[in-house]
Amino acid sequence: MNKPKLSAAKDWKTAVESKVIDNSHETLVESQLFSPRHRPNYPRLMIIDDGTASDGEEIRIRCDSLTIGRSGCDICFPADGLMSSKHIRISLKQMKHQTWAWVIDDLDSKNGLFIRQLEIDLNAGNEFLMGGVKYLLHAGHIQKMHSIGGNPAISSYVAPSITTVPSEQPRGACLECREYSLPEHLLYIPLSSKPLALGRAANGPGKIPSDPFLEPLHAKLVTQDQMTWRLIDQDSTNGIWLRIKEAVLHNSIDFFAGEQRFRFTIT
């Protein structure tokens, strides 16, 4: 049989589709959109607008290094007093097996770099951000529960406002809580073997009624063993954020520096 003469690209496409239809064992597979194979994809960085969850200014990163800070950086926030002069850097680095990766690192800033996560495994010395408060996990054996009238003593604890006179640090494991913008205001939350609810209306010592950025039940802290805990976000609006020194960035990730939130996306 003579092959059809293809006078144009349209005729060629029709011939290919006809062949697939005539042969039931073959499947027509759509072509993929082009993407580079010999260089990494260029990511997007969104500077999230104040008071929004996902709106903001978007920047395409085409350089191999970008710095963010209060002054002398590629992206500057001169009015952000909680941001260091040179706060963080996003850079392209060659990893093992000749692969490339985008990496974010803290440039020894005073107030740190925080990454948003759904669950965080915590050890002594780890710091996390939740609402408008920074929390620092202190080491120590978890406290045994004592009962008052048949009810756990922890349920009768009345949490002071975080803006009151600093409370005394418990001898056992505890969370040190400081307002992010007012670090001189602090209190301590004792930790026990029982799960700890954290939020504006939480029962027990994890109640922080003065923080408007917390949900009524924002997160739960559960004991994994004598020295480690897991913090679990309860589908909150503002999330939970772990302080890190350096991290490899994959897909989409939110991070926090100074009083500014960002979203990094690789397509």
Secondary structure, 3 states (H helix, E strand, C coil): CCCCCCCCHHHHHHHHHHHHHHCCCCCCCCCCCCCCCCCCCCCEEEEECCCCCCCEEEEECCCCEEEEECCCCCEECCCCCCCCCCCEEEEEEECHHHCEEEEEEECCCCCCEEEEECEEEEECCCEEEECCEEEEEECCCCECCCEECCEEHHHHCCCCCCCCCCCCCCCCCEEEEEECCCCCCEEEEECECCCEEEECCCCCCCECCCCCCCCCCCEEEEECCCCEEEEEECCCCCCEEEEECEEEECCEEEEEECCEEEEEECC
